[in-house]
């Protein structure tokens, strides 16, 4: 069964809507995104090579960063108290070069919380019931079916819908950076960006100017 997200990319009108394949995936097969937009405004942050996302050291560092800064403890406690409630599927893409692994596009905090809980059980810190262990070890996902530039475009639009117009709002820097990428990397007009992300063209332009000013300051 394939579900579809309605096409919101005005400059991609000739392309098919985003396709997703529902699939339950083991948590150990899910890779946290080391270049998550949440990290990009950190002063000492350096992007990781995509070919190394799967390495244990990279995944450990990413999990630690999420644990330290993004209220993972509160989310973990909620999961332990209420169970893992899959209100929305975690959105993933197949990880190139390593068949069977998937990179998380949307849902990094949830996946990080589950990985942290399971790690604590393995370390003897947390005691889980068999039901909890089974529930936390394999979760419902939606595998995004695109490739190349279409995949990158789909990832940006999905994150924008969730974190700019949606309920999981990012900080100003991350929002402006995404608008900048859609404008500069994909050549979209502010009108198209606004329609795609659920904001006005004026607001899209404002955020674009903001990131431009910040980049100029960083270069001075």
PLY file of the C-alpha trace (Angstrom):
ply
format ascii 1.0
element vertex 220
property float x
property float y
property float z
element edge 219
property int vertex1
property int vertex2
end_header
0.00 0.00 0.00
1.36 3.43 -0.98
0.05 6.63 0.58
0.57 10.09 -0.94
1.19 13.57 0.38
-0.47 16.18 -1.83
1.95 18.01 -4.09
2.74 21.41 -2.61
5.79 22.22 -4.74
4.70 24.81 -7.28
7.92 24.52 -9.26
7.55 20.73 -9.37
4.08 20.70 -10.91
5.08 18.18 -13.56
6.27 15.69 -10.97
4.17 13.13 -9.13
3.09 13.79 -5.53
5.41 12.54 -2.82
5.01 8.79 -2.39
5.36 6.99 0.94
5.52 3.29 1.68
4.22 2.44 5.19
6.66 0.05 6.88
7.45 -1.06 10.42
11.22 -0.75 10.91
13.53 -1.89 13.69
14.90 1.02 15.72
18.46 -0.27 15.17
17.96 0.21 11.42
17.09 3.89 11.82
19.89 6.43 11.57
19.61 9.79 13.31
20.44 12.73 11.04
23.80 14.24 12.14
23.09 17.29 9.93
19.67 17.88 11.46
18.55 21.50 11.00
18.26 21.75 14.80
22.06 21.70 15.03
22.89 24.24 12.34
22.90 27.37 14.52
25.43 25.92 16.94
28.64 27.89 16.86
30.93 24.85 16.75
28.72 22.66 14.57
30.37 21.06 11.54
28.43 19.14 8.93
29.16 15.42 8.68
29.87 13.58 5.45
26.73 11.73 4.34
28.80 8.62 3.64
29.64 8.39 7.36
26.20 8.84 8.92
26.00 5.12 9.70
29.23 4.98 11.72
28.77 4.21 15.41
30.79 7.23 16.54
28.72 9.61 14.41
25.43 8.13 15.63
26.57 8.23 19.27
27.55 11.89 18.97
24.23 12.75 17.33
22.26 10.97 20.05
24.25 12.76 22.76
23.60 16.14 21.11
19.87 15.50 21.02
19.85 14.22 24.61
21.68 17.31 25.89
19.72 20.02 24.13
16.25 19.01 23.00
14.22 17.88 26.02
14.73 14.21 25.28
14.43 13.34 28.98
10.87 14.67 29.10
9.95 12.74 25.96
11.53 9.56 27.34
9.55 9.85 30.55
6.33 10.33 28.60
7.08 7.23 26.51
7.89 5.16 29.59
4.69 6.32 31.29
2.27 6.18 28.38
3.97 3.80 25.97
5.09 4.72 22.48
2.02 6.20 20.79
2.63 6.44 17.02
0.33 9.39 16.35
2.37 10.04 13.21
4.75 7.75 11.36
8.43 8.62 11.42
9.44 9.69 7.91
12.59 8.04 6.59
14.54 7.53 3.36
16.68 4.53 2.39
20.30 5.20 3.36
22.57 4.96 0.28
25.31 2.36 0.32
23.97 0.39 3.28
20.93 -1.67 2.27
18.47 -2.13 5.10
19.32 1.14 6.87
17.12 4.23 6.81
17.88 7.88 7.55
15.32 9.75 9.63
13.91 12.83 7.86
11.16 13.70 10.33
11.01 12.27 13.85
14.63 12.46 15.05
13.59 13.38 18.62
11.22 10.42 18.89
13.78 7.99 17.50
16.48 9.45 19.75
14.26 8.99 22.81
13.60 5.34 21.95
17.28 4.67 21.24
18.21 6.28 24.55
15.66 4.20 26.49
16.87 0.96 24.91
20.49 1.89 25.54
19.73 2.56 29.20
18.08 -0.84 29.49
21.12 -2.49 27.93
23.35 -0.60 30.40
21.21 -1.75 33.34
19.84 1.72 34.11
16.23 1.09 33.05
14.09 -2.03 33.41
11.57 -2.59 30.61
8.77 -5.09 30.35
8.72 -7.42 27.37
5.80 -5.43 25.97
7.69 -2.16 26.25
10.82 -3.65 24.72
8.91 -4.98 21.74
7.00 -1.73 21.27
10.12 0.43 21.44
12.26 -1.80 19.23
10.16 -1.62 16.06
8.07 1.39 15.06
5.75 2.48 12.23
7.56 4.52 9.57
6.78 6.04 6.19
9.52 5.44 3.62
9.80 8.35 1.21
9.99 7.11 -2.39
12.03 9.66 -4.35
15.59 10.03 -5.55
18.19 12.65 -6.44
17.06 16.28 -6.44
13.42 15.21 -6.06
14.30 13.50 -2.78
16.10 16.55 -1.39
13.20 18.75 -2.45
10.69 16.41 -0.78
12.73 16.36 2.44
12.84 20.15 2.57
9.13 20.54 1.93
8.18 17.94 4.54
10.39 19.57 7.18
9.05 23.00 6.26
5.45 21.87 6.61
6.20 20.46 10.05
8.58 23.07 11.43
7.57 26.37 9.85
3.81 26.29 9.34
3.21 23.23 11.49
3.02 22.40 15.19
6.74 21.68 15.74
8.09 25.14 15.04
11.84 25.58 14.60
13.84 28.57 15.71
14.14 31.60 13.41
17.56 30.57 12.11
16.48 27.11 10.97
13.33 28.48 9.32
15.25 31.14 7.43
17.91 28.66 6.35
15.33 26.33 4.83
13.74 29.22 2.91
17.21 30.19 1.69
17.90 26.66 0.42
14.59 26.51 -1.44
15.34 29.90 -3.01
19.05 29.54 -3.80
19.47 25.79 -4.33
16.18 25.09 -6.09
15.46 28.47 -7.67
11.93 28.77 -6.29
10.07 32.08 -6.15
8.91 33.45 -2.80
5.30 32.91 -3.87
6.00 29.22 -4.49
7.92 28.86 -1.23
5.10 30.51 0.70
2.43 28.26 -0.82
4.59 25.22 -0.19
5.27 25.98 3.48
1.99 27.60 4.45
3.33 31.13 4.90
2.93 34.32 2.86
5.33 35.30 0.09
6.15 38.43 2.11
7.08 36.29 5.13
9.20 33.98 2.96
11.07 37.00 1.57
11.56 38.41 5.07
13.13 35.20 6.30
15.32 35.01 3.21
16.64 38.53 3.83
17.24 37.68 7.48
19.49 34.72 6.71
21.31 36.80 4.07
22.05 39.50 6.63
23.26 36.95 9.15
25.59 35.30 6.61
27.01 38.71 5.71
27.70 39.42 9.38
29.44 36.07 9.77
31.73 36.87 6.83
32.70 40.32 8.17
0 1
1 2
2 3
3 4
4 5
5 6
6 7
7 8
8 9
9 10
10 11
11 12
12 13
13 14
14 15
15 16
16 17
17 18
18 19
19 20
20 21
21 22
22 23
23 24
24 25
25 26
26 27
27 28
28 29
29 30
30 31
31 32
32 33
33 34
34 35
35 36
36 37
37 38
38 39
39 40
40 41
41 42
42 43
43 44
44 45
45 46
46 47
47 48
48 49
49 50
50 51
51 52
52 53
53 54
54 55
55 56
56 57
57 58
58 59
59 60
60 61
61 62
62 63
63 64
64 65
65 66
66 67
67 68
68 69
69 70
70 71
71 72
72 73
73 74
74 75
75 76
76 77
77 78
78 79
79 80
80 81
81 82
82 83
83 84
84 85
85 86
86 87
87 88
88 89
89 90
90 91
91 92
92 93
93 94
94 95
95 96
96 97
97 98
98 99
99 100
100 101
101 102
102 103
103 104
104 105
105 106
106 107
107 108
108 109
109 110
110 111
111 112
112 113
113 114
114 115
115 116
116 117
117 118
118 119
119 120
120 121
121 122
122 123
123 124
124 125
125 126
126 127
127 128
128 129
129 130
130 131
131 132
132 133
133 134
134 135
135 136
136 137
137 138
138 139
139 140
140 141
141 142
142 143
143 144
144 145
145 146
146 147
147 148
148 149
149 150
150 151
151 152
152 153
153 154
154 155
155 156
156 157
157 158
158 159
159 160
160 161
161 162
162 163
163 164
164 165
165 166
166 167
167 168
168 169
169 170
170 171
171 172
172 173
173 174
174 175
175 176
176 177
177 178
178 179
179 180
180 181
181 182
182 183
183 184
184 185
185 186
186 187
187 188
188 189
189 190
190 191
191 192
192 193
193 194
194 195
195 196
196 197
197 198
198 199
199 200
200 201
201 202
202 203
203 204
204 205
205 206
206 207
207 208
208 209
209 210
210 211
211 212
212 213
213 214
214 215
215 216
216 217
217 218
218 219
